[in-house]
């Protein structure tokens, strides 16, 4: 059993993916080929925003956003304590200070209440200027953007939506990557929409920011690539990856529907045995992961070993809170306690989740999990 079965996905869609790759190879336009522009146009239309700028990876997408906003030393950026490292890593990379915020106990997304307490702490106890909220759509479910936007407006902050795991998720009919002042995603292979290497994208309705991002992601270029008007990055999405993504975008919705069905079946069979994911009313998760919680770290380790013996892979996202990562030791602003994060980090585990899981595989996973808990 695969945790995320990219092999089966390729087998099911081999012809369209192979054809897309062959076209690029035959045309030999490997950098900034026409497929990149086609992808940007299709992604912007899918999300429902004016601009999409494809780039080399999701981490660069985050950094490019902060660079476009001029975030620098003396600025505070608020980041959930329970997320992948890059959500916070980019903050000191531009010279700013990350302030880690606790999470909601059910959705594991950033807690609006903890966020506002952290902002107040920074205002009252530091010389930093609050500038940005990084809202992560963790495990595929969009964050609570209604509350986050109210807080952002109250304190005059920018919202950066980190939808690296959330592409394809929705709030009502509005799709992920449309909720931030600027939003980003990742096309890492295991993501809901993944390429065959690294890739990312930035989304915005702002013409000014879009022009700036297009410059920044190609060495700060001006009129052409030899006219450099600012310091930027080498962060282009290559044409081969764009071609793969164009092919996969055609069957993304089909995969998302199947993931909804699988998640519902997992929840039906596992509810009552373990803590299952909570999807808020009106939300649609992209199901980057299906994450359950056990009673303790010891029980989690026992379950993982038990499932491994049965040939069932698992993974832990994430074992260590951001505020305990050694890399942040010299940058840390301990504004609020992150009790929920510390608790969840010790108890959560993710089960196999992808659109090609078969009914008997789902049943086998659930049988083993519930068997251990009885």
C-alpha positions as CSV (number, residue, x, y, z in Angstrom):
1,X,0.0,0.0,0.0
2,X,1.3,3.5,-0.9
3,X,0.9,6.5,1.4
4,X,0.4,8.7,-1.7
5,X,0.2,6.6,-4.8
6,X,1.8,8.6,-7.6
7,X,2.6,5.3,-9.4
8,X,-1.1,4.4,-9.8
9,X,-1.9,8.0,-10.8
10,X,0.7,7.8,-13.6
11,X,-0.6,4.4,-14.7
12,X,-4.1,5.7,-14.9
13,X,-3.2,8.8,-16.9
14,X,0.0,7.7,-18.6
15,X,-1.0,8.8,-22.2
16,X,-1.9,12.4,-21.4
17,X,1.1,12.9,-19.1
18,X,3.5,11.2,-21.6
19,X,2.2,13.3,-24.5
20,X,2.6,16.5,-22.5
21,X,6.2,15.7,-21.7
22,X,7.0,14.6,-25.2
23,X,5.7,17.9,-26.6
24,X,8.2,19.8,-24.5
25,X,11.1,17.5,-25.3
26,X,10.3,17.7,-29.0
27,X,10.0,21.5,-29.0
28,X,13.1,21.8,-26.7
29,X,11.8,25.0,-25.0
30,X,12.7,23.9,-21.5
31,X,12.7,27.3,-19.8
32,X,9.8,29.7,-20.0
33,X,8.1,27.7,-22.7
34,X,4.5,28.4,-23.7
35,X,3.2,25.8,-21.3
36,X,4.2,28.0,-18.4
37,X,2.0,30.8,-19.5
38,X,-0.8,28.4,-20.3
39,X,-0.6,27.0,-16.8
40,X,-0.6,30.4,-15.2
41,X,-3.7,31.4,-17.1
42,X,-5.5,28.2,-16.3
43,X,-4.6,28.3,-12.6
44,X,-5.7,31.9,-12.2
45,X,-9.0,31.0,-13.8
46,X,-9.4,27.9,-11.7
47,X,-8.8,29.9,-8.5
48,X,-10.7,32.9,-9.5
49,X,-8.0,35.6,-9.3
50,X,-6.5,37.9,-11.9
51,X,-2.9,36.8,-11.7
52,X,-0.9,33.6,-11.2
53,X,2.9,33.7,-11.3
54,X,4.5,30.2,-11.5
55,X,7.8,29.8,-9.6
56,X,10.3,27.1,-8.6
57,X,8.7,25.9,-5.4
58,X,6.3,26.8,-2.6
59,X,9.1,28.1,-0.3
60,X,10.2,30.6,-2.9
61,X,6.5,31.6,-3.4
62,X,6.4,32.6,0.3
63,X,9.7,34.4,0.2
64,X,8.8,36.3,-3.1
65,X,5.6,37.5,-1.4
66,X,7.4,38.9,1.6
67,X,10.0,40.5,-0.7
68,X,7.2,42.1,-2.9
69,X,5.7,43.6,0.3
70,X,9.1,44.9,1.5
71,X,9.0,42.9,4.7
72,X,12.3,43.3,6.5
73,X,14.1,43.9,9.8
74,X,11.8,45.4,12.4
75,X,8.7,43.7,11.0
76,X,6.7,41.0,12.8
77,X,5.2,38.1,10.8
78,X,2.6,35.8,12.5
79,X,2.9,32.2,11.7
80,X,1.0,29.1,13.0
81,X,3.2,27.0,15.3
82,X,1.9,23.8,13.7
83,X,3.1,23.8,10.0
84,X,5.9,22.8,7.7
85,X,9.2,24.6,8.4
86,X,9.2,26.8,5.3
87,X,6.1,28.7,6.4
88,X,8.3,30.3,9.1
89,X,11.7,29.9,7.5
90,X,11.2,32.6,4.9
91,X,10.5,35.2,7.6
92,X,14.1,35.5,9.0
93,X,15.4,35.0,5.4
94,X,14.1,38.5,4.6
95,X,15.3,39.8,8.0
96,X,11.9,39.9,9.8
97,X,10.9,38.3,13.1
98,X,8.5,35.3,13.1
99,X,5.9,35.2,15.9
100,X,4.4,31.7,16.3
101,X,0.7,31.4,17.1
102,X,-1.2,28.5,18.5
103,X,-3.8,26.4,16.6
104,X,-7.4,25.5,16.8
105,X,-7.8,22.2,18.7
106,X,-10.1,20.7,16.0
107,X,-9.0,22.0,12.6
108,X,-5.3,22.4,13.5
109,X,-5.3,25.7,11.5
110,X,-4.2,29.0,13.1
111,X,-6.3,30.0,16.1
112,X,-7.8,33.5,15.6
113,X,-7.9,34.0,19.3
114,X,-4.3,33.2,19.8
115,X,-3.4,35.3,16.8
116,X,-5.0,38.4,18.2
117,X,-3.3,37.9,21.6
118,X,0.0,37.6,19.8
119,X,-0.5,40.8,17.9
120,X,-1.4,42.6,21.1
121,X,1.7,41.3,22.8
122,X,3.9,42.5,20.0
123,X,2.4,45.9,20.0
124,X,2.6,46.4,23.7
125,X,5.9,44.6,24.5
126,X,8.2,45.0,21.5
127,X,9.5,47.5,19.1
128,X,8.4,45.3,16.1
129,X,5.8,46.5,13.7
130,X,3.1,43.8,13.0
131,X,2.9,43.4,9.2
132,X,1.7,40.0,8.0
133,X,-0.4,37.0,9.0
134,X,0.6,33.7,7.4
135,X,-2.5,31.6,7.3
136,X,-1.8,27.9,6.4
137,X,-4.5,25.7,4.9
138,X,-3.2,22.7,6.8
139,X,-3.8,19.2,5.6
140,X,-6.0,20.7,2.9
141,X,-8.7,22.6,4.8
142,X,-8.8,26.4,4.4
143,X,-8.2,28.5,7.5
144,X,-10.9,30.6,9.1
145,X,-10.5,33.5,6.7
146,X,-13.6,35.4,7.9
147,X,-12.1,35.8,11.4
148,X,-8.6,36.2,10.1
149,X,-9.6,39.0,7.7
150,X,-11.4,40.9,10.5
151,X,-8.2,40.8,12.6
152,X,-6.1,41.8,9.7
153,X,-8.3,44.8,9.0
154,X,-8.4,45.8,12.7
155,X,-4.6,45.9,12.9
156,X,-3.9,46.9,9.3
157,X,-2.1,43.7,8.5
158,X,-1.5,41.8,5.2
159,X,-2.8,38.2,4.8
160,X,-0.5,35.6,3.1
161,X,-2.5,32.4,2.4
162,X,-0.1,29.4,2.5
163,X,-2.2,26.9,0.5
164,X,0.8,24.6,-0.1
165,X,-1.5,21.7,1.1
166,X,-4.8,23.3,0.2
167,X,-5.0,23.7,-3.5
168,X,-8.4,22.5,-4.5
169,X,-10.0,23.3,-1.1
170,X,-12.9,25.6,-0.8
171,X,-15.0,27.8,1.5
172,X,-18.4,27.7,-0.1
173,X,-17.8,28.1,-3.8
174,X,-14.7,30.1,-3.3
175,X,-11.4,28.2,-3.9
176,X,-8.2,28.1,-1.9
177,X,-5.5,30.5,-3.1
178,X,-8.1,33.3,-3.4
179,X,-8.3,34.3,0.3
180,X,-5.0,36.1,0.9
181,X,-3.9,39.5,-0.3
182,X,-1.4,37.3,-1.9
183,X,-1.8,33.5,-1.8
184,X,0.7,30.7,-2.7
185,X,0.7,27.0,-3.3
186,X,3.3,24.2,-3.8
187,X,3.4,21.6,-6.6
188,X,5.6,19.2,-4.7
189,X,4.8,15.7,-6.1
190,X,2.7,14.6,-3.1
191,X,0.5,17.7,-3.0
192,X,-3.1,17.6,-4.2
193,X,-1.8,19.0,-7.5
194,X,1.8,17.9,-7.8
195,X,4.4,17.9,-10.6
196,X,7.4,15.6,-11.1
197,X,9.8,17.8,-9.2
198,X,9.6,21.1,-7.4
199,X,7.2,23.8,-8.3
200,X,5.0,26.6,-6.9
201,X,2.8,29.5,-7.7
202,X,1.8,32.9,-6.4
203,X,-1.8,34.3,-6.8
204,X,-3.0,37.9,-6.5
205,X,-5.6,40.3,-7.8
206,X,-3.2,43.2,-7.5
207,X,-1.6,44.3,-10.9
208,X,1.2,46.1,-9.0
209,X,2.2,43.2,-6.9
210,X,1.9,40.8,-9.9
211,X,4.3,42.9,-11.9
212,X,6.7,43.1,-9.0
213,X,6.5,39.3,-8.5
214,X,7.2,38.6,-12.2
215,X,10.3,40.7,-11.9
216,X,11.5,39.2,-8.6
217,X,11.2,35.6,-9.6
218,X,13.5,36.1,-12.6
219,X,16.5,37.9,-11.0
220,X,14.7,41.2,-10.6
221,X,14.4,41.7,-14.3
222,X,13.2,44.8,-16.0
223,X,12.4,45.0,-19.7
224,X,14.3,41.8,-20.5
225,X,16.5,39.2,-18.6
226,X,19.6,41.3,-19.1
227,X,18.0,44.4,-17.6
228,X,18.0,43.9,-13.8
229,X,16.3,46.6,-11.8
230,X,16.2,45.0,-8.4
231,X,17.6,42.0,-6.5
232,X,15.5,39.0,-7.0
233,X,15.6,35.2,-7.2
234,X,16.2,32.5,-9.8
235,X,12.8,30.9,-9.3
236,X,11.2,29.9,-12.6
237,X,9.0,27.0,-13.0
238,X,10.5,24.9,-15.8
239,X,8.4,24.0,-18.9
240,X,8.4,20.2,-18.2
241,X,6.8,20.7,-14.8
242,X,4.3,23.1,-16.3
243,X,3.3,20.5,-18.9
244,X,2.8,17.8,-16.3
245,X,0.7,20.2,-14.2
246,X,-1.5,21.1,-17.2
247,X,-2.2,17.4,-17.8
248,X,-2.9,16.8,-14.1
249,X,-5.2,19.8,-13.8
250,X,-7.6,18.2,-16.2
251,X,-8.4,15.4,-13.7
252,X,-7.8,17.2,-10.4
253,X,-11.5,17.7,-9.7
254,X,-12.2,14.0,-10.3
255,X,-9.4,13.2,-7.8
256,X,-10.7,15.7,-5.2
257,X,-14.2,14.1,-5.4
258,X,-12.8,10.7,-4.8
259,X,-10.7,11.9,-1.9
260,X,-13.9,13.3,-0.3
261,X,-15.4,9.9,-0.6
262,X,-12.4,8.2,0.9
263,X,-12.2,10.7,3.8
264,X,-15.9,10.2,4.5
265,X,-15.4,6.4,4.7
266,X,-12.4,6.7,6.9
267,X,-14.4,9.0,9.2
268,X,-17.4,6.7,9.3
269,X,-15.3,3.7,10.3
270,X,-12.9,5.4,12.6
271,X,-15.1,7.9,14.5
272,X,-15.3,6.8,18.1
273,X,-12.1,4.9,18.0
274,X,-9.7,7.8,17.4
275,X,-10.0,11.6,16.9
276,X,-10.8,12.1,13.3
277,X,-10.5,15.3,11.2
278,X,-13.0,18.0,11.8
279,X,-14.1,19.8,8.6
280,X,-16.0,23.0,9.4
281,X,-19.4,23.6,7.8
282,X,-19.1,25.1,4.4
283,X,-15.5,24.0,4.0
284,X,-14.1,21.5,1.5
285,X,-10.7,20.0,2.2
286,X,-8.2,19.1,-0.5
287,X,-7.2,16.2,1.7
288,X,-3.4,16.5,1.4
289,X,-3.4,14.3,4.5
290,X,-5.9,12.4,6.6
291,X,-4.7,12.9,10.1
292,X,-6.0,11.2,13.3
293,X,-5.0,11.7,16.9
294,X,-4.3,9.1,19.5
295,X,-4.3,9.4,23.3
296,X,-0.5,9.7,23.7
297,X,2.9,9.7,21.9
298,X,3.4,6.1,23.2
299,X,0.1,5.0,21.7
300,X,1.0,6.7,18.4
301,X,4.3,4.9,18.1
302,X,2.7,1.6,18.9
303,X,0.0,2.1,16.3
304,X,2.6,3.1,13.7
305,X,4.6,0.0,14.4
306,X,1.5,-2.1,14.3
307,X,0.4,-0.7,11.0
308,X,3.9,-1.1,9.5
309,X,3.8,-4.8,10.3
310,X,0.5,-5.0,8.4
311,X,2.1,-3.3,5.4
312,X,0.3,0.0,6.0
313,X,2.5,3.2,5.8
314,X,1.9,6.2,8.1
315,X,3.6,9.6,8.6
316,X,3.7,12.2,11.3
317,X,3.1,15.9,10.4
318,X,4.6,17.4,12.5
319,X,6.7,16.1,15.5
320,X,8.1,19.4,16.7
321,X,6.4,22.8,17.1
322,X,8.0,25.6,15.2
323,X,8.9,27.5,18.3
324,X,11.0,24.5,19.4
325,X,13.0,24.3,16.2
326,X,16.7,25.1,16.8
327,X,16.9,27.3,13.7
328,X,14.5,29.9,15.2
329,X,16.4,30.2,18.5
330,X,17.9,33.5,17.6
331,X,14.7,34.9,16.1
332,X,12.1,33.8,18.6
333,X,9.4,36.1,20.0
334,X,7.5,34.1,22.6
335,X,4.3,36.1,22.5
336,X,1.8,33.4,23.4
337,X,1.8,29.8,24.7
338,X,1.2,27.2,22.1
339,X,-0.3,24.5,24.2
340,X,-2.5,23.0,21.5
341,X,0.4,22.7,19.1
342,X,2.6,20.9,21.7
343,X,-0.3,18.5,22.4
344,X,-1.1,17.7,18.8
345,X,2.5,17.3,17.8
346,X,2.7,14.4,20.3
347,X,-0.4,12.6,19.3
348,X,-1.2,13.0,15.6
349,X,-0.5,10.5,12.7
350,X,-1.5,10.6,9.1
351,X,-2.9,7.6,7.3
352,X,-2.6,6.7,3.6
353,X,-4.7,9.2,1.6
354,X,-4.9,9.5,-2.2
355,X,-7.6,9.1,-4.8
356,X,-6.5,5.7,-5.9
357,X,-7.1,3.9,-2.6
358,X,-9.4,0.9,-3.1
359,X,-12.3,0.0,-0.9
360,X,-10.5,-3.1,0.5
361,X,-7.5,-1.0,1.3
362,X,-9.6,1.6,3.2
363,X,-11.3,-1.2,5.1
364,X,-7.9,-2.8,5.9
365,X,-6.5,0.4,7.4
366,X,-9.6,1.0,9.5
367,X,-9.8,-2.6,10.7
368,X,-6.2,-2.4,11.9
369,X,-6.6,1.0,13.6
370,X,-9.9,0.0,15.4
371,X,-8.5,-3.4,16.3
372,X,-5.6,-1.9,18.1
373,X,-7.9,0.6,20.0
374,X,-10.3,-2.1,21.3
